[in-house]
């Protein structure tokens, strides 16, 4: 009998210790943090196949493989330069299990589409990488380099159909900057917008457009297969993994425009919930899978969170807004 009492007493002490530890852990971590660890929806404000979609799916893979989040799903909400997805994110107010991919494209999309929602309506979580843009043509195109494209533009800007992402997005801005650097009015460029990179790629391969503009990875497979050719990269210096492709500046085209990628959360979440979502992303970018993603996709590791990311975002919004207005896209 005494032995049974002793066992019960020991069990009670152990249970108390477990409950106490759980209480301490809850006090330290907040009551809602486990939600993000159990499930996260990654909203992609674009069609499958584009840069934001690639970031989301590579993130999903790294989270799953490393057990950082139990369940993740990617939801595509394309349209209007990402502002449809932005509006949906704002509507998820208070949902601490949602991340939205974003970047340079959305800043221009907000301006061009006169969006009722802006990036000030969502919560900055982190910047995870920078991607560079490329001008590409079909392998049989008579355009051999950026000099040939510039010459065609000078003869008749409207004669060359240039396709890329939505109006005001990075692709559009880069085409305008490239033209302006050569004394050509950006609004004279025959720019054809698409909802996502996959559509632009299809149109380029079919001959519906003459030149494609987007992140390198959206054209990579077709470039490596020899079906497409890179005219120039939107970097100041040659990019690791793309050393064989010349930059725009070295061809006399002063247009440098990296495309940053990052995550935002819905409004109305607590500081503890924001910290937990930030921790999830911080753990994700430290995984071998994400490091492999950076290398495979030729992305620069530009991780930022907290005040550093907020300061970058404020400056980036001002920069893109100025460029958009200068190019007459607002």
C-alpha positions as CSV (number, residue, x, y, z in Angstrom):
1,X,0.0,0.0,0.0
2,X,2.8,2.4,0.9
3,X,4.5,1.5,-2.4
4,X,1.3,2.3,-4.3
5,X,1.0,5.7,-2.5
6,X,4.6,6.4,-3.3
7,X,4.1,5.6,-7.0
8,X,1.0,7.9,-7.1
9,X,2.9,10.6,-5.4
10,X,5.8,10.3,-7.8
11,X,3.3,10.4,-10.7
12,X,1.7,13.5,-9.4
13,X,5.0,15.3,-9.0
14,X,6.0,14.3,-12.6
15,X,2.6,15.5,-13.9
16,X,3.0,18.8,-12.0
17,X,6.4,19.3,-13.5
18,X,5.1,18.6,-17.0
19,X,2.2,21.1,-16.5
20,X,4.5,23.6,-15.0
21,X,7.0,23.3,-17.8
22,X,4.1,23.7,-20.3
23,X,2.9,26.8,-18.5
24,X,6.3,28.3,-18.5
25,X,6.7,27.6,-22.2
26,X,3.3,29.1,-23.0
27,X,4.2,32.2,-21.0
28,X,7.5,32.5,-22.9
29,X,6.2,31.8,-26.3
30,X,2.6,33.1,-26.4
31,X,-0.6,31.3,-26.7
32,X,-1.0,31.5,-30.5
33,X,2.5,30.6,-31.7
34,X,1.7,26.9,-32.0
35,X,-0.8,27.8,-34.7
36,X,2.0,28.8,-37.1
37,X,3.9,25.7,-36.3
38,X,0.9,23.5,-37.1
39,X,-0.2,25.2,-40.3
40,X,0.7,28.0,-42.7
41,X,-1.0,29.1,-45.9
42,X,1.4,30.8,-48.3
43,X,-0.5,33.1,-50.6
44,X,1.0,33.8,-54.0
45,X,-0.5,36.8,-55.7
46,X,0.3,35.5,-59.2
47,X,-0.2,32.5,-61.4
48,X,1.8,29.2,-60.9
49,X,5.2,29.3,-62.6
50,X,6.3,32.8,-61.7
51,X,9.0,34.1,-59.3
52,X,6.7,34.5,-56.3
53,X,5.3,31.0,-56.9
54,X,8.8,29.6,-57.0
55,X,9.7,31.3,-53.7
56,X,6.5,29.9,-52.1
57,X,7.0,26.4,-53.2
58,X,10.7,26.3,-52.3
59,X,9.8,27.7,-48.9
60,X,7.1,25.0,-48.6
61,X,9.6,22.3,-49.3
62,X,12.1,23.6,-46.8
63,X,9.5,23.9,-44.1
64,X,8.2,20.4,-44.6
65,X,11.5,18.6,-44.9
66,X,12.8,20.2,-41.8
67,X,9.6,19.8,-39.7
68,X,9.5,23.6,-39.1
69,X,5.7,23.6,-39.9
70,X,3.5,20.5,-39.8
71,X,1.3,21.5,-42.7
72,X,1.8,24.1,-45.5
73,X,-0.2,24.9,-48.6
74,X,0.4,27.3,-51.4
75,X,-2.6,29.2,-52.8
76,X,-2.3,31.2,-56.0
77,X,-4.4,34.4,-56.2
78,X,-3.3,36.1,-59.5
79,X,-4.2,39.4,-61.0
80,X,-3.7,43.2,-61.1
81,X,0.0,43.2,-60.3
82,X,-0.5,41.2,-57.1
83,X,-3.0,43.5,-55.6
84,X,-5.8,40.9,-55.7
85,X,-3.7,38.7,-53.5
86,X,-2.8,41.7,-51.4
87,X,-6.5,42.4,-50.8
88,X,-7.2,38.8,-49.9
89,X,-4.3,39.0,-47.4
90,X,-5.8,42.1,-45.8
91,X,-9.1,40.3,-45.5
92,X,-7.4,37.6,-43.5
93,X,-7.0,40.1,-40.7
94,X,-5.8,38.5,-37.4
95,X,-4.9,35.2,-39.1
96,X,-1.4,34.4,-37.8
97,X,-1.2,31.3,-40.0
98,X,-0.8,33.2,-43.3
99,X,2.2,34.5,-45.2
100,X,2.0,36.3,-48.5
101,X,4.9,36.4,-51.0
102,X,5.7,39.9,-52.2
103,X,8.5,42.0,-53.8
104,X,9.3,44.8,-56.2
105,X,6.5,43.8,-58.6
106,X,3.8,44.5,-56.1
107,X,5.0,48.1,-55.3
108,X,4.5,49.0,-59.0
109,X,1.3,47.1,-59.2
110,X,-0.2,49.0,-56.3
111,X,0.6,52.3,-58.0
112,X,-0.6,51.3,-61.5
113,X,-3.8,49.7,-60.4
114,X,-4.6,52.5,-57.9
115,X,-5.0,49.8,-55.3
116,X,-7.1,50.5,-52.2
117,X,-4.7,48.3,-50.3
118,X,-1.0,49.0,-50.0
119,X,1.9,47.4,-48.3
120,X,1.3,49.6,-45.3
121,X,-1.9,47.6,-44.7
122,X,0.0,44.3,-44.1
123,X,2.8,43.3,-41.6
124,X,6.4,43.0,-42.8
125,X,8.0,39.7,-41.9
126,X,11.2,39.2,-43.9
127,X,13.1,39.7,-47.1
128,X,14.6,36.5,-48.2
129,X,16.4,37.0,-51.6
130,X,17.1,39.1,-54.6
131,X,16.6,37.9,-58.1
132,X,17.9,39.6,-61.3
133,X,15.9,40.2,-64.5
134,X,16.9,39.2,-68.0
135,X,16.0,40.1,-71.5
136,X,15.6,36.9,-73.6
137,X,14.7,36.0,-77.2
138,X,14.1,32.8,-79.1
139,X,17.3,31.1,-80.4
140,X,16.4,31.9,-84.0
141,X,15.8,35.6,-83.3
142,X,17.8,38.1,-85.4
143,X,18.5,40.1,-82.2
144,X,21.9,39.0,-81.0
145,X,22.5,41.4,-78.1
146,X,21.0,44.5,-76.4
147,X,22.6,46.7,-79.1
148,X,20.4,45.0,-81.7
149,X,17.3,45.6,-79.6
150,X,18.2,49.2,-79.0
151,X,18.7,49.7,-82.7
152,X,15.2,48.3,-83.4
153,X,13.8,50.5,-80.7
154,X,15.4,53.6,-82.3
155,X,14.0,52.7,-85.7
156,X,10.5,52.0,-84.5
157,X,9.9,51.2,-80.7
158,X,6.5,49.8,-81.5
159,X,7.8,47.2,-83.9
160,X,9.3,45.0,-81.1
161,X,6.7,43.3,-78.9
162,X,8.3,43.0,-75.4
163,X,6.4,40.7,-73.0
164,X,6.7,40.3,-69.2
165,X,4.7,40.5,-66.0
166,X,1.9,42.9,-65.1
167,X,1.9,46.7,-65.8
168,X,4.1,48.5,-63.4
169,X,5.9,45.4,-62.3
170,X,9.6,44.8,-62.3
171,X,9.6,43.5,-65.9
172,X,7.8,46.6,-67.1
173,X,9.9,49.0,-65.1
174,X,13.1,47.4,-66.5
175,X,11.9,47.6,-70.1
176,X,11.1,51.3,-69.5
177,X,14.4,52.0,-67.8
178,X,16.4,50.3,-70.6
179,X,14.6,52.3,-73.2
180,X,14.9,55.6,-71.3
181,X,18.7,55.0,-70.9
182,X,18.9,55.2,-74.7
183,X,16.8,58.3,-75.1
184,X,13.7,56.4,-76.1
185,X,10.4,57.3,-74.5
186,X,9.3,54.4,-72.3
187,X,5.7,54.8,-73.2
188,X,6.6,54.1,-76.8
189,X,7.8,50.6,-76.0
190,X,5.3,48.0,-77.2
191,X,5.0,46.2,-73.8
192,X,2.7,43.3,-73.5
193,X,1.7,42.4,-69.8
194,X,1.0,38.9,-68.6
195,X,-0.4,37.6,-65.3
196,X,2.6,35.4,-64.8
197,X,5.9,34.2,-66.1
198,X,4.5,31.0,-67.6
199,X,2.2,32.9,-69.9
200,X,5.0,35.2,-71.0
201,X,7.2,32.2,-71.7
202,X,4.5,30.5,-73.8
203,X,3.9,33.6,-75.8
204,X,7.6,34.0,-76.5
205,X,8.1,30.4,-77.6
206,X,5.0,30.7,-79.9
207,X,6.2,33.9,-81.5
208,X,3.5,36.1,-80.1
209,X,6.1,38.4,-78.6
210,X,9.6,39.1,-79.8
211,X,11.4,39.7,-76.5
212,X,10.7,38.4,-73.0
213,X,11.6,40.1,-69.7
214,X,11.5,38.4,-66.3
215,X,13.6,36.7,-63.7
216,X,16.2,34.3,-65.1
217,X,14.6,31.3,-63.5
218,X,11.4,31.7,-65.4
219,X,13.3,31.2,-68.6
220,X,16.1,28.9,-67.3
221,X,14.9,25.6,-68.6
222,X,14.4,26.9,-72.1
223,X,17.7,28.8,-72.1
224,X,19.6,25.7,-71.0
225,X,17.7,23.6,-73.6
226,X,19.0,26.1,-76.3
227,X,15.5,27.3,-77.2
228,X,16.0,30.8,-75.8
229,X,19.0,33.1,-75.7
230,X,19.8,35.8,-73.0
231,X,20.5,39.3,-74.3
232,X,21.4,40.8,-71.0
233,X,21.1,40.7,-67.2
234,X,19.9,43.6,-65.1
235,X,22.8,43.5,-62.7
236,X,25.7,45.9,-62.3
237,X,28.2,43.0,-62.4
238,X,28.0,39.5,-63.7
239,X,26.0,37.2,-61.5
240,X,27.3,33.9,-60.0
241,X,26.0,31.1,-62.1
242,X,25.3,33.4,-65.0
243,X,28.8,34.5,-65.8
244,X,28.4,33.6,-69.5
245,X,25.6,36.2,-69.9
246,X,26.6,39.9,-70.2
247,X,24.9,42.5,-68.0
248,X,23.0,45.4,-69.4
249,X,25.5,48.1,-68.3
250,X,28.4,46.4,-70.0
251,X,26.4,46.7,-73.2
252,X,25.8,50.4,-72.7
253,X,22.3,50.1,-71.3
254,X,22.3,51.7,-67.8
255,X,19.4,49.8,-66.3
256,X,20.1,47.9,-63.0
257,X,17.0,46.5,-61.2
258,X,17.1,43.6,-58.8
259,X,13.8,42.0,-57.9
260,X,13.6,41.3,-54.2
261,X,11.4,38.6,-52.7
262,X,9.9,38.6,-49.2
263,X,7.0,37.7,-47.0
264,X,4.2,39.8,-45.4
265,X,1.5,38.8,-42.9
266,X,-2.1,39.9,-42.5
267,X,-2.9,42.9,-40.3
268,X,-4.2,42.5,-36.8
269,X,-1.8,39.9,-35.6
270,X,-0.1,40.3,-32.2
271,X,3.6,41.1,-31.8
272,X,4.1,37.6,-30.4
273,X,2.4,36.1,-33.5
274,X,4.6,38.3,-35.8
275,X,7.7,37.1,-33.9
276,X,6.7,33.5,-34.4
277,X,6.1,33.9,-38.1
278,X,9.5,35.7,-38.3
279,X,11.1,32.8,-36.4
280,X,9.6,30.3,-38.9
281,X,11.1,32.2,-41.8
282,X,14.5,32.6,-40.1
283,X,14.6,28.9,-39.4
284,X,13.6,28.2,-43.0
285,X,16.4,30.3,-44.6
286,X,19.0,28.6,-42.4
287,X,18.1,25.1,-43.8
288,X,20.3,23.3,-46.3
289,X,17.3,23.1,-48.6
290,X,16.9,26.9,-48.8
291,X,20.7,27.4,-49.3
292,X,20.5,24.9,-52.2
293,X,17.5,26.9,-53.5
294,X,19.6,30.1,-53.5
295,X,22.4,28.4,-55.4
296,X,20.1,26.6,-57.9
297,X,18.1,29.7,-58.7
298,X,21.0,32.2,-58.8
299,X,19.4,34.3,-56.0
300,X,21.4,36.6,-53.7
301,X,21.0,35.9,-50.0
302,X,19.6,39.3,-48.8
303,X,17.8,38.1,-45.6
304,X,16.4,40.9,-43.5
305,X,13.7,41.1,-40.8
306,X,12.5,43.4,-38.1
307,X,13.4,47.1,-38.3
308,X,16.1,46.5,-40.9
309,X,13.5,45.1,-43.3
310,X,11.0,47.8,-42.4
311,X,13.6,50.5,-43.3
312,X,14.5,48.8,-46.6
313,X,10.8,48.5,-47.5
314,X,10.2,52.2,-46.8
315,X,13.1,53.2,-49.0
316,X,12.1,50.7,-51.7
317,X,8.6,51.9,-51.9
318,X,9.9,55.5,-52.4
319,X,12.4,54.4,-55.0
320,X,9.9,52.3,-57.1
321,X,7.2,55.0,-56.8
322,X,9.6,57.6,-58.2
323,X,10.7,55.3,-61.1
324,X,7.1,54.5,-61.9
325,X,6.1,58.1,-62.0
326,X,9.1,59.1,-64.1
327,X,8.2,56.4,-66.6
328,X,4.7,57.7,-66.9
329,X,3.2,54.4,-65.5
330,X,1.2,55.9,-62.6
